[in-house]
Amino acid sequence: MMVSSRVIALGSFAAAVVTLVASVTLLVFESVGTVGGAEEMAKRPGEALSLTALSRNGATDEATGPSSPGSDAPATADADADTDTDTDEVVVTPPFSGDLTVAWTSGGLTEGLAFGIASEPMVNGSTVVRGDPARLTGSRSADGTVVDAPAAGWYIPLDAFAVDPEMYAAVVPGATEIDDALARGDGAVLSETSARLRGLGPGGVLRLDDHRVEVRLVVPDVVVGGAEVVVSHDTGQRIGITTDRSVLFRHDIERSDLDGVVRAHVRDGLPVRVRSTGETAYLRYADNVIPQIEVKTRFGEFAVRPTGGRDVEIEPAWMAANVVDVQLPVVGASRCHRLVVDTLTSALAEVARQEALLAEPAIAAAEAARDAAMASRDEVLATREAAAQSYRDAVATGDGDAAARAVLAYEQADAALAAANTALAEAEAAVVEAAAPRLVDPAQYAGCQVSRLISEGNAPSRHAWGIAVDLNVASNPLGGASTQHQTLVAIMANAGFGWGGEWLSPDPMHFEYRSPPGG
């Protein structure tokens, strides 16, 4: 049975601490959230999660990210940064019980999964989170100052969620105030990083296409799964945030049994993913990639203009400030975000080194086979030359029988020479093949920066930022089986690039930025 979560602690801080021990791992994670970061937060059970209602003037300049394309370097989110604004701390005391978990299937929730999870006897509450890209066409602060003003036909892509306010508040620690913020009219909630990036706080207004929503609350990123903006299901229906993406639920099910319980409500063969608190930085769908808001804080934000299908034009000022032409090892000419060039260069240089190491035994064997084929060909040449000399001697002495035998020997040697030449050519080709790349085929490189969406009407691909590469595309098609060498996957992972082959809908050609090198 769903429990009410409209409880705000107005008593002592100590009482709030006791209540929040069970959910302490959902504290605000800094920079790139990692599983390791979640584990570290879990070791600090004396801290309470708080919602901060920012002043109506929004964030200070210090806390504002790269809101205008072309900034010299991406801003970083610093939840502990001092600001000049007054804030009111609200400590939330949720009456939660059990662990918090998220489950999802690729491309949206499969039919029956949300209902099946909610019906489980050991599930204490659940809610469906919807997610689709929103198109920001303008914004202003609480005092009416224009903040974002893309030109006509352009928009700024936002990662947007839509939730049932009461149900979300009853399931997610720290979300009680979200109920009040979204339950009336066209309200919106911003994550802290999104608020800094926008330079907006409560009282600010976003225009999403032709729909106006008012910012009523700013919450820690982790409370809303790293989304940039959150609205209610009703508002989401009006602005196009309608795809059921994940189920968030609280439960008393043992972790070892949890995957099986969830899979029981998924039709056979459909991939499903289950993540619990502490296993991932943000409890949201598609956790193998970092949220779009983190991409923006590291690599900048841009406006786009659709040009047909998946293709878009990206704000020229942002492109000029951030995308550079470069010669990368192994793959050659490319265009990438300037901040990933050094990392990609190092990674692909290591690819080349490993290719050489992998090739050495094969090259040695191929060269030995070539040398043997050459020696065999030389023997046949010598045999044919001997037959030719025998023929000349027989003719000189008038020995017709010997001349006939010499002609037959010559013809046999000539046929053997043709076979020997074919064998030698094949051996020489094998040497070339052995020396060819073993990890990355330059002919199958599909680039780094490409101005396009993930799919028509979807969010921008990480290629739009120039922070992804597609390698060995022909032999690793979207949705197909991977032929990538695990050495390549390991090299790219150490360079901070996640691999699409691990996604629920696999894209084995694809590698995209996920964390700093070695992270």
Steps between C-alpha positions, in 0.01 A plus 500: 500500500637844405589709801469877524824695489372850580707526816737790554719487802489825693662349807861433575764421241586186695154355442539551128839329504358189662221478247730541201762234585331252266511734203831677557650367175269731310695808610616741236785354290757739368653518150461174306294278727661160532411185680808559710365842590172347610683251717702778661183693584353184649784504752380832645171413676484815709396741222146596403373570152355848460306688238606857447248754383720749319420870523280634226803667346636155412863392515788747522741558215753274672258211488394551140632250247579562132156641420629667186675292232860582435614534858871446542460175694212294636391594848496240774216446741596577858214436740708640788589828326428812703226722362377844589135394501300423810377144526249320715599149602213249519590165650271230370405211725354231272304206645669264254564130557709263292758550229456728199543342157444595136413261217463565128490338159641638177302760307244550774335277759360175371129452558413362842838557667390795716177329604678173570760663725234700685305181567792321666419447871842618618488824298409791729436760232579567134474773240558529126743761366446630149780650296535679167709790374350845551570794272583820685405795280540768766533575870500791741586548866251581775559874451422473129858506371538299180743211554464278192384635164579263212431642154180401320518137392769416757468336841715382790453125567410412861492159667149499648306266729130493582379344825186449704580754774337321795620153404854623429513678834382186677776285351812716456692638801526877487208539259222605740512864391473394135138404568413854607701656217342299219149432629366841397500643150794483262776478758851375438789376714864554404794294615773702672742465211232599252413807709868605504535443128187703426560763768139451610321430827144490628284756326686458173305406190590250228335497159500144367394534138185712544426391858590705807606334827606670821799386704372433851781298659867410462612162635822297516575328169472155651139559612390527137740251344722766345218643285517866406132575550210306652129563452183315595345232280219742414739773389718245324198385299459854367866553411584156363671325793293184473727195467497271806871443560547336840338375819632627832395284793571437868509142619616247756619248239850356541736632234589149392133436417418840355596444136295182487196672652517778240567266207190302588298797372693538171414297193757237405818621337449873556806653670431671833729684738468530878704741715477561874633780719880499508536309172483802273540874535146586395196276526380560145468313174802471268757523779783380275533859379529814709196730507486776242535767770844363590600506133399866489697596811815345353468580132260793476142552394375589154183575311407293195292550189345195329604461135323173414471155655768452764714785371525832682704816476685580822550854621798629293660685792508183707644302209773757440601505867494126564538282189844461343650314205761246604707210371440206732722189512367199307184667362650821357311824431217575742300778665454479879434711806829664596477364855508134391772527235792420732313207656401355163852550368648307793239225475547446128879511535462215748275323249780525242753364750279208591429430133873469439538261794207290384634493144856389581436121524272501196751700296782262595295196395389665175856603412622145563229363271592758235868405520410131459281580198781704348750215549257255339450734204878533459535119492237475226674775305823307523329180382348675199834659410666156518236358263558786259876434502442127441289586197771725360765227551280235334440720200870569470583127494204404284353273772127520421388277786691705755358818352143365537564405861642845570191669349269293726712583807493869411121499464458330837738745667320794338165381640658455844644851477153648444377326817810612691447862393136486618610359835763772536249776420263362762783485755598860428136609541491317833797705618312820414188369676698406809636853521152654462325653807361249745294737716382790282453501124550859377268429207219431750535824695180711497624813669482690827306829476182462295213748532207266550238375744490146643193452283253738337335709772730360768778654708835595341742215453824524694652534152339845488739604778791326328559269797424164338665284233363217286760231431482191275148598396440248221585203718321638808160627382239660725303227673736230372752271663835647595825402333700758696819368657480522877843663502345793310208519742743502795720772347201724437359435847828602661487819292158574650280386211196281560415233242166470322538123487395493866172682443160330516464583129861432401695737277838322495669746262442788744732637770411821686642712781394386846770599748851648517780269376565213738175573686 
